Amino acid sequence: MPIAYLRALAGRMEELDYDPDIPYRPPVAAPVQTRPLSPTQIQVPILYVIVVYSVMIFAIWNIPTVRNLINPLKLFTIGWHELCHIIVAIMTGGTILKVTIDPNVGGCTIVEGGHPPSILAAGYIGSAVFGGIFIMAGFDTLAAKILSFVIGIGLVCPLVLVRDKLTLLLTLLYEGLMIGFWFIDHADALRWYCLFVGVMNVFYVVWDIADDKFFRKANDSDCTQFSLMYPKISAHVWALLWILFDTGVLIGFIFVGITSFKMTGDEMLYQAAQFLPT
């Protein structure tokens, strides 16, 4: 090896204050300072997808025939909404007389006794909070993995009340799709599945009102029921109030997701791989 090269190398070591007894560590970049509420590069697309999902679900939910393709997810959403009515009805001393869950005519829970305003409000509040939790899962693969089990169970439970062959077939399809997502990009695809379910639940009031307006479903929307309970406020005003409430809940959970899951893609996948790696 040329002597000149060795001398140059020795000089460079002196400049770097090189000590052979200290193990070499590669330089580490200083952490990037970001504002807590500012989305990271990996989080920004989620915000756009939420808007796209909102428009997409509204369209699919209200197009005849096409709306049948999301029957399993509609039943999951309607089923949770009705379950919230049932829980509060029981908690306030009411008796459940009848429960209906149907992807076309909507859901209906007939209650005797209890506290009617609380029972009625529980549906939209429960749907919004439940959907918000799934929205957060859209920011983290590990959370999406955990909540996928909730979706799996939630898709099957409504089949106790619904025996339509097309719905049964579609339920198997959606279950298979979710299982397949476990093996796409180390389950990262589950985030978008959970995000879709989250948007559908958060804005259930919109789909509920649309069914009332466009399809004249047999079971009135909760906004209509509120207008009957409080005649001085019309159903349209109730709808506006609940949409504003749901929007506030959505924004709140988005902020929680942004601040709680500030990770790079590699960090997120590494964390998710600790739980049922695929």
C-alpha positions in Angstrom: 0.0 0.0 0.0 1.5 3.4 -0.9 3.2 5.2 2.0 1.6 8.5 0.9 -1.9 7.0 1.2 -1.1 5.7 4.7 0.1 9.1 5.8 -3.1 10.8 4.4 -5.2 8.3 6.2 -3.4 8.9 9.5 -3.8 12.6 9.1 -7.5 12.2 8.4 -7.9 10.1 11.6 -6.2 12.8 13.6 -8.6 15.4 12.2 -11.5 13.2 13.2 -10.0 12.6 16.7 -10.1 8.9 15.9 -9.5 6.5 18.8 -9.2 2.8 17.9 -10.4 1.7 21.4 -13.8 3.4 20.8 -16.2 1.4 18.6 -17.3 3.3 15.4 -20.9 4.5 15.3 -22.4 6.0 12.2 -23.4 9.7 12.4 -27.0 10.2 13.6 -29.0 13.0 12.2 -30.5 15.4 14.7 -34.2 14.8 15.2 -36.5 16.9 13.1 -38.6 19.2 15.1 -42.3 19.1 14.0 -45.3 20.7 15.5 -47.6 18.3 17.4 -50.6 19.0 15.2 -48.8 19.1 11.9 -49.2 15.8 10.0 -46.1 13.9 8.9 -45.4 13.1 5.2 -47.0 9.6 5.7 -50.1 11.1 7.5 -51.0 13.7 4.8 -52.5 11.2 2.3 -54.8 9.9 5.1 -56.5 13.3 5.3 -57.2 13.2 1.5 -58.5 9.7 1.6 -61.0 10.5 4.3 -62.5 13.1 2.0 -62.5 10.7 -0.9 -64.1 8.0 1.2 -66.8 10.4 2.4 -67.9 11.2 -1.1 -67.5 7.6 -2.3 -69.7 6.2 0.5 -72.4 8.8 0.0 -72.5 7.9 -3.7 -72.5 4.1 -3.2 -75.0 4.2 -0.3 -77.6 6.1 -2.5 -77.2 4.5 -5.9 -79.9 1.8 -6.5 -78.5 -1.8 -6.9 -74.9 -0.6 -6.4 -75.8 0.1 -2.7 -76.3 -3.6 -2.2 -72.6 -4.2 -2.7 -71.8 -2.7 0.7 -74.6 -4.5 2.6 -72.2 -6.2 5.0 -70.6 -2.9 6.0 -74.0 -1.2 6.2 -75.2 -3.9 8.5 -72.1 -3.6 10.7 -72.7 0.2 10.9 -76.4 0.0 11.5 -76.0 -2.9 13.9 -73.6 -0.8 16.1 -75.9 2.2 15.9 -78.8 0.1 17.2 -76.7 -1.5 19.8 -75.9 1.9 21.3 -79.7 2.6 21.5 -80.1 -0.8 23.3 -77.3 -0.2 25.8 -78.6 3.2 26.9 -82.2 2.0 27.0 -81.2 -0.8 29.4 -79.0 1.6 31.5 -81.9 4.0 31.9 -84.4 1.3 32.9 -86.1 0.7 29.5 -87.3 -2.6 28.1 -86.4 -3.7 24.6 -89.5 -4.8 22.7 -88.2 -5.2 19.2 -85.0 -4.8 17.2 -84.8 -4.5 13.4 -81.6 -4.4 11.3 -81.9 -4.3 7.6 -79.6 -2.9 4.9 -82.5 -1.4 2.9 -85.0 -0.2 5.5 -82.5 0.7 8.1 -82.5 -0.2 11.8 -85.2 0.2 14.4 -85.2 -0.4 18.2 -88.5 -0.2 19.9 -88.2 0.6 23.6 -90.7 0.8 26.5 -89.7 3.1 29.3 -86.2 4.5 29.9 -85.1 8.0 29.1 -86.1 8.7 25.5 -83.8 11.7 24.7 -80.8 9.8 26.0 -81.7 6.6 24.2 -82.3 8.5 20.9 -79.0 10.5 21.2 -77.0 7.4 22.0 -77.2 6.1 18.4 -75.5 9.0 16.7 -73.1 9.6 19.5 -72.1 6.0 19.7 -71.6 5.8 15.9 -69.5 8.9 15.8 -67.1 7.8 18.6 -66.9 4.2 17.3 -66.1 5.5 13.9 -63.5 7.9 15.3 -61.7 5.0 16.9 -61.4 3.3 13.4 -60.3 6.7 12.0 -57.4 6.6 14.4 -56.5 3.1 13.3 -56.0 4.6 9.8 -52.9 6.3 11.3 -51.3 3.1 12.7 -50.9 -0.4 11.3 -50.8 -2.1 14.8 -54.1 -0.4 15.8 -55.6 -1.5 12.4 -54.5 -5.1 13.1 -56.2 -5.1 16.5 -59.4 -3.5 15.2 -59.6 -5.8 12.3 -60.8 -8.5 14.8 -63.7 -6.1 15.8 -64.6 -5.8 12.1 -64.4 -9.6 11.6 -66.8 -10.2 14.5 -69.0 -7.2 13.6 -69.6 -8.4 10.1 -70.9 -11.8 11.3 -73.1 -10.7 14.2 -75.9 -9.0 12.1 -76.4 -12.2 10.1 -78.4 -13.5 13.1 -81.2 -11.2 12.0 -80.4 -11.1 8.2 -80.5 -14.3 6.1 -80.3 -12.7 2.6 -78.2 -15.0 0.3 -76.5 -12.0 -1.4 -75.6 -10.5 2.0 -74.2 -13.8 3.2 -72.0 -14.1 0.1 -70.8 -10.5 0.3 -70.0 -11.0 4.0 -67.7 -13.8 3.1 -66.1 -11.6 0.4 -65.5 -8.8 2.9 -64.1 -11.2 5.5 -61.8 -12.7 2.9 -60.7 -9.2 1.7 -59.8 -8.3 5.3 -57.8 -11.5 5.8 -56.0 -10.8 2.5 -55.1 -7.3 3.6 -53.2 -8.9 6.5 -50.7 -10.2 3.9 -50.4 -7.0 1.8 -47.4 -4.9 2.7 -47.2 -6.5 6.2 -50.8 -5.7 7.0 -50.4 -2.0 6.2 -53.4 -2.2 3.8 -55.6 -2.8 6.9 -55.2 0.9 7.7 -57.3 1.8 4.7 -59.9 -0.8 5.4 -60.3 0.6 9.0 -60.4 4.1 7.6 -63.3 3.2 5.3 -65.2 1.6 8.2 -64.5 4.7 10.4 -65.8 7.2 7.9 -68.9 5.1 7.3 -69.7 5.1 11.1 -68.7 8.7 11.9 -71.1 10.1 9.2 -73.9 7.6 9.8 -76.3 10.5 10.3 -75.7 11.5 6.7 -76.5 8.1 5.3 -79.5 7.8 7.7 -80.9 11.1 6.4 -80.2 10.2 2.8 -82.2 7.0 3.2 -85.1 9.1 4.5 -85.0 11.5 1.7 -84.2 9.4 -1.4 -85.6 6.0 -0.5 -88.4 6.8 2.0 -87.3 3.9 4.2 -89.9 2.3 6.5 -87.8 3.1 9.6 -87.5 6.9 10.1 -84.1 8.5 10.8 -83.2 9.6 14.3 -83.4 13.2 13.1 -87.0 12.6 12.2 -87.6 11.1 15.6 -86.0 14.1 17.3 -88.3 16.4 15.4 -91.3 14.4 16.7 -89.9 14.5 20.2 -89.2 18.3 20.0 -91.7 19.7 17.4 -90.3 23.2 17.5 -87.1 22.1 15.8 -87.4 20.6 12.3 -85.7 17.4 11.2 -83.5 19.5 8.9 -82.2 21.5 11.8 -81.5 18.4 13.8 -79.7 16.9 10.8 -77.5 20.0 10.6 -76.7 19.9 14.3 -75.8 16.2 14.2 -73.6 16.7 11.1 -71.7 19.5 12.8 -71.3 17.2 15.9 -70.0 14.4 13.8 -67.6 16.7 11.9 -66.3 17.9 15.3 -65.8 14.3 16.4 -64.0 13.4 13.2 -61.6 16.4 13.5 -60.9 15.6 17.1 -60.0 11.9 16.4 -57.9 13.0 13.4 -55.9 15.3 15.7 -55.5 12.4 18.2 -54.3 10.2 15.4 -51.8 12.8 14.1 -50.3 13.5 17.5 -50.3 9.8 18.8 -48.8 8.1 15.8 -45.9 10.2 14.6 -43.8 7.4 13.1 -42.0 6.7 9.8 -43.3 3.9 7.6 -40.5 1.7 8.7 -41.1 2.4 12.4 -44.8 1.6 12.0 -44.1 -1.7 10.2 -41.6 -2.7 12.9 -44.0 -2.0 15.7 -46.8 -3.8 13.9 -44.6 -6.8 13.2 -44.4 -7.5 17.0 -48.1 -8.5 16.9 -48.9 -11.5 14.7 -46.3 -10.8 12.0 -47.2 -11.5 8.4 
